[in-house]
Amino acid sequence: MARATISLVNVTKPTANTPALQRRAKFASSIDQQIAKIGSFREGKRISRENFWVDAGGTIYCSLRYGKQPLELERGKSTLKAVGTGNAAWDDLVEQLEQIKVLAVAGGLDEALQACASAVKANFKAAKDKKTGKG
């Protein structure tokens, strides 16, 4: 099988992994974990540390988090709501998570991820200051 066109460029692979790229990768990985947990949950397997739940009315929700911090995509909003019922709702939730992941990897959530990372740093600093008697 021959390829009709070959596209060659002179580009060096970057060796530095910037903090923004690290945050994107970490968040994308956490979404992958939640999608895997959704699959296990749907198969009836026992899971832990899931970010999704079903309310009394059967509506499925999933909290977006970076570490332990809620990741607000809009001011005050960090939870996805699945559309539909039954399997269609689970499928919708997975599709929404996939879309969020694509957006994050493309850099569309860098500001929100930076805000979460800053909050985590502030919490660590506050805990350290409290332990050492500062502040």
CYANA upper distance limits for C-alpha pairs under 8 A (distance plus 0.5 A):
 17 ASN  CA     21 LEU  CA      6.66
 17 ASN  CA     22 GLN  CA      7.07
 18 THR  CA     22 GLN  CA      6.79
 19 PRO  CA     23 ARG  CA      6.66
 20 ALA  CA     24 ARG  CA      6.73
 20 ALA  CA    110 ASP  CA      7.09
 20 ALA  CA    114 GLN  CA      8.09
 21 LEU  CA     25 ALA  CA      6.65
 22 GLN  CA     26 LYS  CA      6.60
 23 ARG  CA     27 PHE  CA      6.58
 23 ARG  CA    110 ASP  CA      8.48
 23 ARG  CA    113 LEU  CA      7.14
 23 ARG  CA    114 GLN  CA      8.38
 24 ARG  CA     28 ALA  CA      6.52
 24 ARG  CA    104 ALA  CA      6.33
 24 ARG  CA    105 VAL  CA      6.02
 24 ARG  CA    107 GLY  CA      7.81
 24 ARG  CA    110 ASP  CA      7.92
 24 ARG  CA    113 LEU  CA      8.22
 25 ALA  CA     29 SER  CA      6.56
 25 ALA  CA    105 VAL  CA      7.59
 26 LYS  CA     30 SER  CA      6.80
 27 PHE  CA     31 ILE  CA      6.83
 27 PHE  CA     66 TYR  CA      6.77
 27 PHE  CA    101 LYS  CA      8.17
 27 PHE  CA    104 ALA  CA      8.03
 28 ALA  CA     32 ASP  CA      6.81
 28 ALA  CA    101 LYS  CA      5.89
 28 ALA  CA    104 ALA  CA      7.50
 28 ALA  CA    105 VAL  CA      7.41
 29 SER  CA     33 GLN  CA      6.78
 30 SER  CA     34 GLN  CA      6.81
 31 ILE  CA     35 ILE  CA      6.69
 31 ILE  CA     97 LEU  CA      7.06
 31 ILE  CA     98 GLU  CA      8.23
 31 ILE  CA    101 LYS  CA      7.16
 32 ASP  CA     36 ALA  CA      6.71
 33 GLN  CA     37 LYS  CA      6.67
 34 GLN  CA     38 ILE  CA      6.62
 34 GLN  CA     50 GLU  CA      7.00
 34 GLN  CA     51 ASN  CA      7.51
 35 ILE  CA     39 GLY  CA      6.85
 35 ILE  CA     94 VAL  CA      6.68
 35 ILE  CA     97 LEU  CA      7.99
 36 ALA  CA     40 SER  CA      6.79
 37 LYS  CA     41 PHE  CA      6.45
 37 LYS  CA     47 ILE  CA      7.16
 37 LYS  CA     50 GLU  CA      7.30
 38 ILE  CA     42 ARG  CA      6.60
 38 ILE  CA     90 TRP  CA      8.25
 38 ILE  CA     94 VAL  CA      8.38
 39 GLY  CA     43 GLU  CA      6.84
 40 SER  CA     44 GLY  CA      6.96
 40 SER  CA     45 LYS  CA      5.78
 40 SER  CA     46 ARG  CA      7.93
 40 SER  CA     47 ILE  CA      7.74
 41 PHE  CA     45 LYS  CA      5.80
 41 PHE  CA     46 ARG  CA      7.10
 41 PHE  CA     47 ILE  CA      7.17
 51 ASN  CA     62 CYS  CA      5.96
 51 ASN  CA     63 SER  CA      5.81
 51 ASN  CA     64 LEU  CA      7.83
 52 PHE  CA     60 ILE  CA      7.56
 52 PHE  CA     61 TYR  CA      5.90
 52 PHE  CA     62 CYS  CA      4.51
 52 PHE  CA     63 SER  CA      6.75
 53 TRP  CA     60 ILE  CA      6.27
 53 TRP  CA     61 TYR  CA      5.99
 53 TRP  CA     62 CYS  CA      7.04
 54 VAL  CA     58 GLY  CA      6.08
 54 VAL  CA     59 THR  CA      5.96
 54 VAL  CA     60 ILE  CA      4.97
 54 VAL  CA     61 TYR  CA      6.85
 55 ASP  CA     59 THR  CA      6.01
 55 ASP  CA     60 ILE  CA      7.12
 55 ASP  CA     61 TYR  CA      8.43
 58 GLY  CA     85 THR  CA      7.88
 59 THR  CA     81 LYS  CA      7.89
 59 THR  CA     82 ALA  CA      7.38
 59 THR  CA     83 VAL  CA      8.49
 59 THR  CA     85 THR  CA      7.86
 60 ILE  CA     81 LYS  CA      6.52
 60 ILE  CA     82 ALA  CA      5.86
 60 ILE  CA     89 ALA  CA      7.51
 60 ILE  CA     90 TRP  CA      8.00
 60 ILE  CA     93 LEU  CA      8.31
 61 TYR  CA     79 THR  CA      7.04
 61 TYR  CA     80 LEU  CA      6.01
 61 TYR  CA     81 LYS  CA      5.12
 61 TYR  CA     82 ALA  CA      6.64
 61 TYR  CA     93 LEU  CA      8.46
 62 CYS  CA     79 THR  CA      5.95
 62 CYS  CA     80 LEU  CA      5.54
 62 CYS  CA     81 LYS  CA      7.13
 62 CYS  CA     93 LEU  CA      8.25
 63 SER  CA     70 PRO  CA      7.72
 63 SER  CA     78 SER  CA      6.50
 63 SER  CA     79 THR  CA      4.78
 63 SER  CA     80 LEU  CA      6.79
 64 LEU  CA     70 PRO  CA      6.44
 64 LEU  CA     71 LEU  CA      5.88
 64 LEU  CA     72 GLU  CA      8.10
 64 LEU  CA     78 SER  CA      5.93
 64 LEU  CA     79 THR  CA      6.22
 64 LEU  CA     80 LEU  CA      7.80
 65 ARG  CA     69 GLN  CA      5.88
 65 ARG  CA     70 PRO  CA      4.87
 65 ARG  CA     71 LEU  CA      5.34
 65 ARG  CA     78 SER  CA      8.06
 66 TYR  CA     70 PRO  CA      6.86
 66 TYR  CA     71 LEU  CA      6.43
 66 TYR  CA    113 LEU  CA      7.44
 66 TYR  CA    116 CYS  CA      6.90
 66 TYR  CA    117 ALA  CA      8.21
 67 GLY  CA    120 VAL  CA      8.48
 69 GLN  CA    116 CYS  CA      6.44
 69 GLN  CA    119 ALA  CA      8.08
 69 GLN  CA    120 VAL  CA      7.75
 70 PRO  CA     78 SER  CA      6.42
 70 PRO  CA    116 CYS  CA      7.92
 71 LEU  CA     78 SER  CA      5.85
 71 LEU  CA    112 ALA  CA      6.88
 71 LEU  CA    113 LEU  CA      7.46
 71 LEU  CA    116 CYS  CA      7.10
 72 GLU  CA     76 GLY  CA      6.62
 72 GLU  CA     77 LYS  CA      5.70
 72 GLU  CA     78 SER  CA      4.86
 72 GLU  CA    112 ALA  CA      6.96
 73 LEU  CA     77 LYS  CA      6.70
 73 LEU  CA     78 SER  CA      6.50
 73 LEU  CA    109 LEU  CA      8.18
 73 LEU  CA    112 ALA  CA      7.27
 74 GLU  CA     78 SER  CA      7.72
 80 LEU  CA     93 LEU  CA      8.02
 80 LEU  CA     96 GLN  CA      8.22
 81 LYS  CA     93 LEU  CA      7.77
 82 ALA  CA     89 ALA  CA      5.75
 82 ALA  CA     90 TRP  CA      7.44
 82 ALA  CA     92 ASP  CA      6.21
 82 ALA  CA     93 LEU  CA      5.45
 83 VAL  CA     88 ALA  CA      8.15
 83 VAL  CA     89 ALA  CA      5.78
 83 VAL  CA     92 ASP  CA      6.66
 83 VAL  CA     93 LEU  CA      8.05
 84 GLY  CA     88 ALA  CA      6.14
 84 GLY  CA     89 ALA  CA      5.03
 84 GLY  CA     92 ASP  CA      8.03
 85 THR  CA     89 ALA  CA      5.32
 85 THR  CA     90 TRP  CA      8.42
 86 GLY  CA     90 TRP  CA      7.28
 87 ASN  CA     91 ASP  CA      6.63
 88 ALA  CA     92 ASP  CA      6.54
 89 ALA  CA     93 LEU  CA      6.68
 90 TRP  CA     94 VAL  CA      6.80
 91 ASP  CA     95 GLU  CA      6.70
 92 ASP  CA     96 GLN  CA      6.65
 93 LEU  CA     97 LEU  CA      6.71
 94 VAL  CA     98 GLU  CA      6.68
 95 GLU  CA     99 GLN  CA      6.75
 96 GLN  CA    100 ILE  CA      6.73
 97 LEU  CA    101 LYS  CA      6.63
 98 GLU  CA    102 VAL  CA      6.77
 99 GLN  CA    103 LEU  CA      6.70
100 ILE  CA    104 ALA  CA      6.61
101 LYS  CA    105 VAL  CA      6.64
102 VAL  CA    106 ALA  CA      6.66
103 LEU  CA    107 GLY  CA      6.96
103 LEU  CA    108 GLY  CA      5.64
103 LEU  CA    109 LEU  CA      7.12
104 ALA  CA    108 GLY  CA      5.84
104 ALA  CA    109 LEU  CA      5.47
104 ALA  CA    110 ASP  CA      7.56
109 LEU  CA    113 LEU  CA      6.54
110 ASP  CA    114 GLN  CA      6.43
111 GLU  CA    115 ALA  CA      6.69
112 ALA  CA    116 CYS  CA      6.87
113 LEU  CA    117 ALA  CA      6.63
114 GLN  CA    118 SER  CA      6.57
115 ALA  CA    119 ALA  CA      6.75
116 CYS  CA    120 VAL  CA      6.73
117 ALA  CA    121 LYS  CA      6.76
118 SER  CA    122 ALA  CA      6.62
119 ALA  CA    123 ASN  CA      6.69
120 VAL  CA    124 PHE  CA      6.81
121 LYS  CA    125 LYS  CA      6.63
122 ALA  CA    126 ALA  CA      6.54
123 ASN  CA    127 ALA  CA      6.62
124 PHE  CA    128 LYS  CA      6.57
125 LYS  CA    129 ASP  CA      6.51
126 ALA  CA    130 LYS  CA      6.56
127 ALA  CA    131 LYS  CA      6.65
128 LYS  CA    132 THR  CA      6.71
129 ASP  CA    133 GLY  CA      6.38
129 ASP  CA    134 LYS  CA      5.18
129 ASP  CA    135 GLY  CA      6.70
130 LYS  CA    134 LYS  CA      6.35
130 LYS  CA    135 GLY  CA      7.27
